């Protein structure tokens, strides 16, 4: 893993909802499974999508 390589967003709260989205990191089950084989660009895309899911879950900002 290079210095620029994105780190896993896992926070060890591994619970999948009914849509197979992890309630800890907001990645899909497939994204979690594929993480170690993903390129840095793919990891960044996974992180972007997870961030969007998180923000959609909590749309109100203070």
C-alpha distances in whole Angstrom, upper triangle without the diagonal:
4,7,8,6,9,9,11,15,16,19,21,23,23,26,27,30,32,30,27,25,24,26,23,20,22,20,22,22,21,18,17,17,15,12,10,11,11,10,9,13,14,12,14,17,17,16,19,21,21,22,25,26,26,28,30,31,32,34,36,34,36
4,5,5,9,10,13,16,18,21,23,26,26,29,29,32,34,32,29,27,26,28,25,22,24,22,24,24,23,20,19,20,18,15,13,14,13,11,9,13,14,13,14,17,18,17,19,22,22,22,25,27,27,28,31,32,32,34,36,34,36
4,6,8,10,13,16,18,20,23,25,26,29,30,32,35,33,30,28,26,27,24,21,24,22,25,26,25,21,21,22,20,16,15,17,16,13,11,14,16,14,14,18,18,17,19,22,21,22,25,26,26,27,30,31,31,32,34,32,34
4,6,9,12,15,18,20,23,25,25,28,28,31,33,31,28,26,25,26,23,20,22,20,23,24,23,19,19,21,19,15,15,16,14,11,8,11,13,11,11,14,15,14,16,19,19,19,22,24,23,25,27,28,29,30,32,30,32
4,6,9,12,15,18,20,22,22,25,25,28,30,28,25,23,22,23,21,17,19,17,20,21,19,16,16,17,15,12,11,12,10,9,6,9,10,8,9,12,13,12,14,17,17,17,20,22,22,23,26,27,27,29,31,29,31
4,7,9,12,14,17,19,19,22,22,24,27,25,22,20,18,20,17,14,15,14,17,18,17,14,13,16,14,10,11,13,10,10,6,9,10,6,7,10,10,9,11,14,13,14,17,18,18,20,22,23,24,25,27,26,28
4,6,9,11,14,16,17,20,20,23,26,24,21,18,16,18,15,12,14,13,16,17,17,13,12,14,14,10,10,13,12,12,10,12,12,8,9,13,11,9,13,15,13,14,17,18,17,20,22,22,23,25,27,26,27
4,5,9,11,13,13,16,17,19,22,20,18,15,13,14,12,9,11,10,13,14,14,11,9,11,11,8,9,12,11,12,11,13,12,8,10,12,10,9,12,13,11,13,16,16,15,18,20,20,21,24,26,25,27
4,6,9,11,11,14,15,17,20,19,16,13,11,12,9,6,9,9,12,13,14,11,10,13,13,10,12,15,14,15,14,15,14,10,11,13,10,8,11,12,9,10,14,13,12,15,17,17,18,20,22,21,23
4,6,7,8,11,13,15,19,18,15,12,9,10,7,5,9,9,12,12,14,11,9,12,13,11,12,16,15,17,16,18,16,13,14,15,12,11,14,14,11,13,16,15,13,17,19,17,19,22,24,23,25
4,6,8,11,13,16,19,19,17,14,10,10,6,7,10,11,14,15,17,15,12,15,17,14,16,19,19,21,20,21,20,16,17,19,15,14,17,17,13,14,17,16,14,17,19,17,18,21,23,22,24
4,6,9,12,15,19,19,16,14,10,10,7,9,12,13,15,14,17,15,12,14,17,15,16,20,20,22,22,23,21,18,20,21,17,16,19,19,15,17,20,18,16,20,21,19,20,24,25,25,26
4,6,9,12,16,16,14,12,8,7,5,8,10,12,13,13,16,15,13,15,18,16,18,22,21,24,23,25,22,19,21,21,18,16,19,18,15,16,18,16,14,18,19,16,18,21,23,23,25
4,7,10,13,14,11,10,6,7,6,8,10,10,11,10,13,13,10,12,15,15,17,19,20,23,23,24,21,18,20,20,17,16,19,18,14,17,19,16,15,19,19,17,19,22,24,25,27
4,7,10,11,9,8,5,6,7,9,10,11,11,10,14,14,12,14,17,17,19,22,22,25,25,26,23,20,22,21,18,18,20,18,15,17,18,15,14,18,18,15,18,21,23,24,27
4,7,7,5,5,4,6,9,10,9,9,8,8,11,12,11,13,16,16,19,21,21,24,24,24,21,19,21,20,16,17,19,16,13,16,17,13,14,17,16,14,17,20,23,24,27
4,5,5,5,6,7,10,12,10,11,10,10,13,14,14,16,18,19,22,24,23,26,26,26,23,21,23,21,18,18,19,16,14,16,16,12,13,16,15,12,15,18,21,23,26
4,6,7,10,10,14,15,13,13,11,11,14,16,16,17,20,21,24,25,25,28,28,28,24,23,24,22,19,20,21,18,16,18,18,14,15,18,16,14,17,20,23,25,28
4,6,9,10,14,14,11,11,8,9,11,13,14,15,17,18,22,23,22,25,25,24,21,20,21,19,16,17,18,14,13,16,15,12,14,16,14,13,17,19,22,24,27
4,6,9,12,12,9,8,6,6,9,10,10,12,14,15,18,20,19,22,23,23,19,18,20,18,14,16,17,14,12,16,15,12,14,17,16,14,18,20,23,25,28
4,6,9,8,6,6,4,6,9,9,10,12,14,14,18,19,18,21,21,21,18,16,17,16,12,13,14,11,9,12,12,9,10,13,13,11,15,17,20,22,25
4,5,6,5,6,6,7,10,10,9,12,14,14,17,19,18,21,21,21,18,16,17,16,13,13,15,12,9,12,13,10,10,14,14,12,15,18,20,22,24
4,6,6,8,10,11,14,13,12,15,18,17,20,22,21,24,23,23,21,18,19,18,15,14,16,14,10,12,13,10,9,12,13,10,12,16,18,19,21
4,6,8,11,12,15,13,11,15,17,15,18,21,20,22,21,22,20,17,17,18,14,13,15,14,10,12,14,11,10,13,14,12,14,17,19,19,21
4,6,9,11,13,11,9,13,14,12,15,18,17,19,17,18,16,13,14,14,11,9,11,11,7,9,11,10,8,12,13,12,14,17,19,19,21
4,7,9,12,10,10,13,14,13,17,18,17,19,18,18,16,13,14,13,10,9,10,8,5,7,9,6,6,10,11,10,12,15,17,18,21
4,7,8,6,6,10,11,10,13,15,13,16,16,16,13,11,12,11,7,8,10,8,5,9,10,8,9,13,13,13,15,18,21,21,24
4,5,5,6,9,10,10,14,15,14,17,17,17,14,13,14,12,9,11,12,9,8,12,12,10,12,15,15,14,17,19,23,24,27
4,5,5,6,9,10,13,14,14,17,18,19,15,14,16,15,11,13,16,13,12,15,16,14,15,18,18,17,21,23,26,27,30
4,5,5,6,8,11,11,11,15,16,16,13,12,15,13,10,13,15,13,12,16,17,15,17,20,20,20,23,25,28,29,32
4,5,5,6,9,10,9,12,13,13,10,9,11,10,7,9,12,10,9,13,14,13,15,18,18,18,21,23,26,27,30
4,6,5,8,10,10,13,14,15,12,10,13,13,9,11,14,12,11,14,16,14,15,19,19,19,21,24,27,27,30
4,6,7,9,10,13,15,16,13,12,15,15,12,14,17,15,14,18,19,18,19,22,23,22,25,27,30,31,34
4,6,6,6,10,12,13,10,9,13,12,10,13,15,14,14,17,19,18,20,23,23,23,26,28,31,31,34
4,6,5,8,10,11,8,7,10,11,8,10,14,13,13,16,18,17,18,21,22,22,25,27,29,29,32
4,6,8,10,12,10,9,13,14,12,13,17,17,16,19,21,21,22,25,26,26,28,30,33,33,35
4,7,10,12,9,9,13,14,12,15,17,17,17,20,22,22,23,26,27,28,30,32,35,34,37
4,7,8,6,6,10,10,9,12,14,14,15,18,19,20,21,23,25,25,28,29,32,32,35
4,5,5,6,9,10,10,12,14,15,16,18,20,21,22,24,26,27,29,30,33,32,35
4,5,5,6,9,10,10,12,14,15,16,18,20,21,22,24,26,27,28,31,30,32
4,5,5,6,9,10,11,13,14,15,17,19,20,21,23,25,26,27,29,29,31
4,5,5,6,9,10,11,12,14,15,17,18,20,21,23,25,25,28,28,31
4,5,5,6,9,10,10,12,14,15,16,18,20,21,23,24,27,26,29
4,5,5,6,9,10,10,12,14,15,16,18,20,21,22,25,24,26
4,5,5,6,9,10,11,12,14,15,17,18,20,21,24,23,27
4,5,5,6,9,10,11,12,14,15,17,19,20,23,23,26
4,5,5,6,9,10,10,12,14,15,17,18,21,20,23
4,5,5,6,9,10,11,12,14,16,16,19,18,22
4,5,5,6,9,10,11,12,15,15,18,19,22
4,5,5,6,9,10,11,13,14,17,17,21
4,5,5,6,9,10,11,12,14,14,17
4,5,5,6,9,10,10,13,14,17
4,5,5,6,9,10,13,15,18
4,5,5,7,9,11,12,15
4,5,5,6,9,9,13
4,5,5,9,11,15
4,6,9,11,14
4,6,8,11
4,6,10
4,7
4
